[in-house]
Amino acid sequence: MKPIVAIVGRPNVGKSELFNRILQKRIAIVENLPGVTRDRIYADTEWQGREFTLVDTGGIQFEESAMVEQIRRQAELAIQQADVIIFVTDGRQGVTPLDIDVAEQLRRTKKPVILAVNKIDNQALEANALDFFALGLGQPVAISAAHGLAIGDLLDLVVQELPPAQAEEAEDVACRVAVVGRPNVGKSSLVNALLGEERVIVSDLPGTTRDPVDVLVEMEGERVLLVDTAGLRKRSKIEQPVERYSVLRTLRAVERADIVLLIIDGMEGVTEQDTKIAGYAHEAGKGSLIIINKWDLVEKDEKTLPTYSRWVKEALSFLDYAPLLFVSAKTKQRISRLPALILKVAENHRRQVPTAVLNDVIREAVTLSPPPAEKGQSLKIFYATQSGIKPPTFLLFVNDPERAHFSYRRYLENRLREAFAFEGTPLRLILRARD
């Protein structure tokens, strides 16, 4: 798993501005797809070849609580999850009692803390940073998130403090499956239905599951690792530090997984938060299945299923490759279909296409529908190769990547899906200019 770097500090010191500055040119995945949310509290990034997950704790604070309590809870989040903590202060205001309070808590964590003194925009203010030695957290780093000053120096220190890179988990399993969704949609009930026993606590109280629970289960003769995760909730409804802690654990579970089961409450339908959760999985390149649970409670006629299916696909249009299954974890309705479907998506997620066959498909696609010409010139594809799996990633050598319109990329992706049955998995198409 990628290490976590948490940005903490009192309000209005520039935490989110620093978060955005670090990610401005180094965000892991950028896609211009409708429906994929961009307002997140975390993102994967890298510096000097080291990848890590950056977390903006300012984005998950709750506004109605007292300011001191907010800061204590933000510090607690960092204590619980971060491998390295960036403590952001305001160099213009100087050291405040709240800074002292946070620093005291952070010292007790025994975790690496990088002290960033923000808003040092000119040499006249640099002396202000020296005042922050009083916090007892070592050498302050004078930065300006607004102007991008000394951000590289800050990240150099962060990388030095990251734990050693870990090898990928070597569990002997066919795939890892994260069960995700909003609270109280039936995630734990679904895990129990798959296991055929009460291995996970089930309760009608939202937020019962706090930490991900790994459970090994055999499916169709294959060993599968199920991870039942805490429900992701809207930031405005995350009222307890332990729930905010669970959000990060859930996101880590998605990162560890090969396949994500997105559980949706059939009585409520697709919500904005469901869309965000689906976006997390899609952008992470995970195979996905959409599971509509509590289907036994929905009043139905002959038009309900096709109408509901169309509505779900429209609401999650960027996840149009994901199979859709209507189940009831309570009555076990259609649960028996799920193991084979999970294994099929896992197989597609790690599929390797022979280079010769891949180029035949690309050539046929171009012949059937050539790239549109713009100002007398059009995209030319010289060669294609698969550069990775989980998800399948294809490298296309072309004359000019800028001439590849988004719609033509989608056309090529659809042709690949038709040719190789990539149901359930996102595809990555990378266009590179040929030297």
N, C-alpha and C positions, 0 to 999 in steps of 0.2 A: 504494500500500500504506500501511496505517496505520503510523506510527512506533512503535518499541518502547521502552518504559520499563522498565528492569530494576531490581528491588529486591535489593540485595546487602548483605552484612554477615556477621559471625561468628554462630555459633549462639546462639539464646536472647536475641536483642536485640529481637525482636518483628517480624521481617520478614513472616511469614505473617499476623500480627495486623493489620499495616498494610495488607497486600494485601486482606484481608477487609473492613477498615474502608473503604477507598476504594471497593470494589465493592458495599458494602451497599445503597446506593440507586441506584446508577448502572450496574449490570451491563447489558450491551447487550441480551441476549435471555434471557427467563425463561420456561420452559415446564414445566408439571407433567405431563411425559410419562414413563411407566415406561420404564426402560432407558436414559435419557439421563443419563450420568454428570455429577456435579457436582464431583468431586474433581479439579480441574485445577491446573496450574501457571501458567496464563495465562488472561486474559479480556480481551475488548474493553470499553472504557469510554470516558467522555468527561468533559471539564471545560471550562466556558466555550465550548462549541460545538466544541472540538477533540477528535477521536476519536484514541485510541491503544490499543495492546495492552500491558497490564500483565503483567509476568512476575515470579513469585516464585521466585527462584533457590534459596531454602531448600527448596522442594518438590522439587528435582531433585538434591539432594546425596546422596552415597552414604555410608552411615554407618560403614563398616568402615575407611575410610582415616583417616590422621592428620588432626587438626583443622586444622593449618596448611595441609596439602595441599588440604583441602576448600575453605578460603577462597580459596586461590590459583586453584582451578578455577572457583569461582563468579565471581571477578573476571574470569577469562579469558572466561567466557560473556558477561559484560557487555561486555567489550572487543570480542568478535567481532560481537555483534548489536545492542546497544542504541544508540538515538539519544540517550537521556538516562538517567543512572544516579542512582537514589536510594540513597545510602549510609547505612544505618541503624546507629546506635550506641546504647549503653545509658547514659543519663544518670545512672543511679544508681551504676553501677560505675565510671564515668569512662573515660578513655582507657587502652586496654590495648595490649600489644605487637602483638596480632593486628590491632587497628584501625590501627595505624601501618603494618603490613605491607600491608594492603589499600589504605590511602590512597596509599601509595607507588606501587602498581601502577596505581591509578586516575588519578593525576596524569599518568602516562606515556601514557594513552590519548588525551589531548587532546580528550576528549569532555566535554560538560557534566555535572558531578557536583553533585547537591544533597545537602548533608550534613544528615541528619535525626538529631537527638538525641532518642531516644525515652524514654518513662517519666518525663517531666517532668510530674508530675500536680498540682503545686501551686507557688505562688510561691516557697516556700522552696527548691525545687530548681532554679529558673530559672538561678541563678548557675552551676550545674554545667555548663550548656551552653557557657559561655565558655571552659572548659578545652579544648574541641574545636577552638578556633582553632589549636592546636598542630599539627593534622593538615595545615595548609596548603591547605585546600580552601574557604577563604572563610567567609562568615557561616554559622554553624550555625543550624538552624531547630529550636527547642524544640517537641516535639510529645508527645502521648500518644495512641497508637493505641488503647489500651484505653478511654479516655474520649472519644475523638474531638476532642481539643483541637488547634487550629491545623492541622488537616488541610487546610482550605481554603487557608491561607497556603502550605502546602507545594505543593499542586497549582497554585496561581497561578505559583509559580516554575518548576514543571515545564513548564507551558504556554508560558511565556516562552522556554524553551530548546528547544522542539520545532522541528524543521526546517520550513520553509514547506510548506504543504499542496501536494501534487502532483496534477496533473490525471490522470485515469484513463488508463491505457495505451491508445494509439490504434492498436494493431496491426490490420491488415486481415485478421482471421480470423473465421470463423463462431462459434467458441467456444474457450475454453481448458479443457483437460482435465488434471486432476491425477491421477496414478496413485499410489494410496496403499495402505498395508498394512503388516503386520509384516515384519520381515526374512525373506528367503529364501522368500517365497511366490511369487516369479516375476514381480515387477513389471517388471524390466528385460527379461526374456525376452518378456513380453507386448508391451512397447514395440517390441522388435525384430521380433516377429511382425507387428505392425501396419505397421511400416515396410518389412518385407520384406528387411531387411539388418541387419548387426551394427553399429548406430550407438551402442549403449549397452553398457558393460562388463557381462558376465554372469559371476557366480561363485557357487559354492555356499557361500562364506563369508559369514555374516550381516554386514550392515553395509558391503558393498562400495561401494554408492552413498553418497557423502558429501553432495554438494550436488545440488540439483535441476538437471536438465539439460533445457533447452527445445529441442524439436525440432518443426519445422514439417512437417506431413504433409498430403497431399490425400486427402480422404474424400468419395466420391460427388460429386466436382467442387467441394467446399468445402475451404478452407484451415483446418486445425485445428492449434492449438498444444498439443503433448503435453509434460507436465512429469513426468519420472520422478523420484521423490523417495526420500530415504533412509527406510529402514524405521523405524517408530515402535515402541519397545520399552517394556516395563514399567520404571518408574523404578528399581526395584531391580536391573535388569540393565543400566542405562546406566552403564558403567564408565569411559568415556573422555570427556574434555572434547569431543573432536571429534564424538562421537555425540550428546552433549547439544546441541551447537551445531546438528547436523543436525535435531534435533527441531523447533527453532524455525524452521529453514529450511523444513521440511515444512509446518508450520502456516501459514507465509507463502504457500507454494505453494497450499494449500487456499484461502486468502483471495483469491489472485489468480485462482483458477479459477472457471469457470462450472459445470463438471461434474466430479464426482469418481468415479473408478473405484475401488471398494473391492475389493482383491484378497484372496481368502481361500484358504488351502491346503485343497484337497479332501480330503487325507489326514487333516488335523487337525480340520477343521470350524470352526465359529465359536467363538472364544475370548473371554475377558473383554476382552483388549486390542483385538480386532476391534470389539467393542461400543463401546469408548471412541473408537476412530478414527471409526466411523460417527457417533457422537454429535457429534464435532467438525464433521463435514461437515453434518449435519442442522441443528445450531444456527447454523451460518454461513449457512444458507439456500441451500446449493448443490444443484444437481441431482445425483442419485446413481444409479449402477448397481452391482449386486453381482455380482462375477465370481468364480465358483468355479473356480480353476485346478487343474492336475494331475489333471483328471478321468479321464485315460487310466490313471492308476495305481490308481483305486478299483475294487475288485471289485464288480460290479453284477449285478442281476437285474431282472426287470420291475417290482419295487416300489422299487428303490433311488432312482430320480429323484424320484417324488412324495413319498416319505418324507423324503428329504434336503431337498427344497424346503420342505416343511412345517416341518421343524426349523429351517431358516435363517430363515424368516419369523417363527417364534415367538421365536427368539433376538434378532432385530432387529425387533421388532414396531413400534417407532416409525418404522422405515424401510419400512413395508409398501407404500409407493408406488413403491419402486425396482424396476426390472426385474431379473430374476435370469437369469444366463446361465452355463452349464457349459461350460468350454473346456479346451483343453490348449495352452499357449503352445509347448510343445516339438514337438507333432505338428501344430499349426495347426488342431486340431479346433474348429469353429464360430467361429474368429477372423473369418471373412468376414462373419459377421452383426453384428459389433460396430460398424463404422463407421456403418451406417444407424441402429442403435439409439442411438448417441451423438448423432447429428444430430437424431433425433426428440426425445430428452430435452432437448437444447439449445433446440429450437423450443418445446417446452412450457414451458421455464423462462422464456422471454421473451415468452410469449403475452399479448396484450392483449385483454380481453373488452369488447365494446361495452356501454356502461352500460345501455341499454334491455334488451338480452338478459340481462344479469346480473340486473337487477331482476325480470325475468320468471321466471328460474330460482329466485330467492330466494322470490318470492311463491308459486310452485308448491310449493316445499319446505315452507313454513309451512302451506299449505293441506292438504297430505298428512299432515303431522305437526306440529301446533301445539306451541309451547313449553309445557312443563308449568307449571301454576299452583302458586304457593307462597303460602300465606296469602291466597288470593283474588286474587292478582295474578300476571301472567305477563309474560314478555319480549315486547315489541312492536318489530318491525323496520320503520322508516319508509322507509329509503332505503339503497341500496348503490352504491358506486362502486369501481373499481379504482384504487388509489393508487400502485402500483409494480409493477415486474417484477424478475425475477432475485433472489428468487423472486416469483411473482405474489402481490400483497398487496391485500387487499380491506378497505375501510373501510365498516362498517355503522353507521348512525345509529339508535340505539335509545332506548327510554324509560329504561332502567336497565341498564348493563352488568353490574352485580352479579347480575342475574337470569339471566344466560346460564350455565347449567350446562355443565361441561366436556363431558359426553356430547352436549349439543345442539350445541355448537361442532363436535364431530366429525361429527355428522349433517350439518350444513350443509357442512362441508368435503367429505364424501363425495358429497353431491349436486352440488357444483361439479365434482368430479372426473369424475363420471358424465356431466355435461352437456358438459364442455369437454376431456375426455381429457388430464388433467394428469399423465400417467404420468411418473414419474421425478423430479418436482419437489415440494419441500415447498410448502405454501400458508400464508400468514399471514392470519389473520382478526383485525382490530382493531375492537372495539366501542366506540363513543363516544356519550355521552349527547347528545341533540339539545337545543340551547338553547331 
